[in-house]
Amino acid sequence: MFPETLLEVLRHEAPVAIATQGADGPHLVNTWNSYVQLEGDDTLIVPVGGFHKTEANLGRNDRVKLTISSREVIGKRGSPGAGYLIAGTAKFYFEGPCFEKVKQRFAWARAALVVKVESAEQTA
């Protein structure tokens, strides 16, 4: 499911924005491209250090959106800068295979945010 351009974007360092819906409106947190791990054809795994409000929001509504981009990758219009809008559902894991995969690379992680990707639309 992951397009080759998205895989290339993830090989370059840049911020990733993660949006959830809270009782008081949208909430955003950030991480880094290099922190995102792919699992199979439709899953992203992100190490979690804080993200307490994100965790609470996902407890009420598991829908999530992410933007992943890099100015180092040629975008869909032939100019520098490629980006994706990813939509799906997400859940926090504090144990199990996904959590262990995160802990192997990021000893500081308190959890793994596992995103089941439903769509990955190239926006730039």
C-alpha positions in Angstrom: 0.0 0.0 0.0 2.9 2.4 0.7 3.9 4.2 -2.5 7.6 4.3 -3.4 7.6 8.1 -3.1 6.4 7.9 0.5 9.1 5.3 1.3 11.7 7.8 -0.1 10.2 10.6 1.9 10.7 8.5 5.1 14.4 8.1 4.3 14.9 11.9 4.8 14.6 13.7 8.2 11.7 16.1 8.6 8.8 16.6 11.1 5.7 14.4 11.0 2.5 15.9 12.3 -0.1 13.7 14.0 -3.6 15.0 14.4 -6.4 13.6 16.7 -9.8 15.0 17.6 -10.3 16.0 21.2 -13.3 17.2 23.1 -12.0 20.8 22.7 -11.1 20.4 19.0 -8.2 19.1 16.9 -4.9 18.3 18.7 -1.5 18.0 17.0 1.8 16.5 18.1 5.0 16.0 16.2 7.6 13.4 15.7 10.3 12.7 13.1 10.4 10.8 9.8 13.3 8.7 11.1 11.1 7.5 14.1 8.4 6.1 11.9 8.7 2.3 11.3 6.7 0.4 8.7 5.0 -2.8 9.6 3.5 -4.8 6.7 1.6 -3.2 3.9 -0.7 -0.9 5.9 0.8 -0.1 9.4 3.0 2.6 10.8 4.6 2.3 14.2 5.7 5.5 16.1 7.6 5.6 19.4 5.8 7.5 22.1 7.5 9.5 24.8 4.7 11.9 25.8 1.6 12.2 23.7 -0.7 12.1 26.7 -3.4 14.2 25.2 -3.1 12.1 21.9 -3.6 9.0 24.0 -6.7 10.4 25.7 -8.2 11.6 22.4 -7.7 8.1 20.8 -9.5 6.6 23.7 -12.6 8.5 22.6 -12.1 8.5 18.8 -9.5 6.3 17.2 -9.3 8.3 13.9 -6.0 9.9 13.2 -4.3 11.9 10.4 -0.6 12.4 9.7 1.4 14.5 7.4 4.7 13.2 6.3 7.0 15.2 4.0 10.5 16.0 2.9 11.8 18.9 0.8 14.6 16.5 -0.4 12.2 14.4 -2.5 10.8 15.6 -5.8 7.1 16.1 -5.5 4.3 15.3 -7.9 4.6 18.6 -9.8 8.3 17.9 -10.5 9.7 20.4 -8.0 11.5 19.8 -4.7 9.2 18.8 -1.8 6.9 15.7 -1.5 4.3 15.2 1.1 1.6 12.8 2.1 -1.7 13.0 4.1 -2.2 9.7 5.8 -5.6 8.8 7.4 -6.5 5.8 9.4 -7.1 4.5 12.9 -4.6 4.4 15.8 -4.0 2.7 19.1 -1.4 2.9 21.9 0.4 -0.3 22.8 2.3 -0.8 26.1 3.3 -4.4 25.4 3.5 -6.9 22.6 5.4 -7.1 19.4 4.9 -3.6 18.2 5.9 -2.2 21.5 9.0 -4.4 21.6 10.0 -3.3 18.1 9.8 0.4 19.2 11.8 -0.3 22.4 14.6 -2.0 20.5 15.3 1.3 18.7 14.0 3.9 21.2 14.8 2.9 24.8 13.0 6.1 26.0 9.6 5.1 24.5 6.8 4.5 27.0 4.4 3.1 24.3 4.0 2.4 20.6 1.5 4.3 18.5 0.3 1.9 15.9 -1.5 3.4 12.9 -3.6 1.2 10.6 -3.4 3.2 7.3 -6.5 3.5 5.3 -5.3 6.0 2.8 -2.0 7.7 1.8 -2.6 10.6 -0.5 0.3 12.5 -2.1 -0.5 16.2 -1.6 2.8 17.7 -2.9 
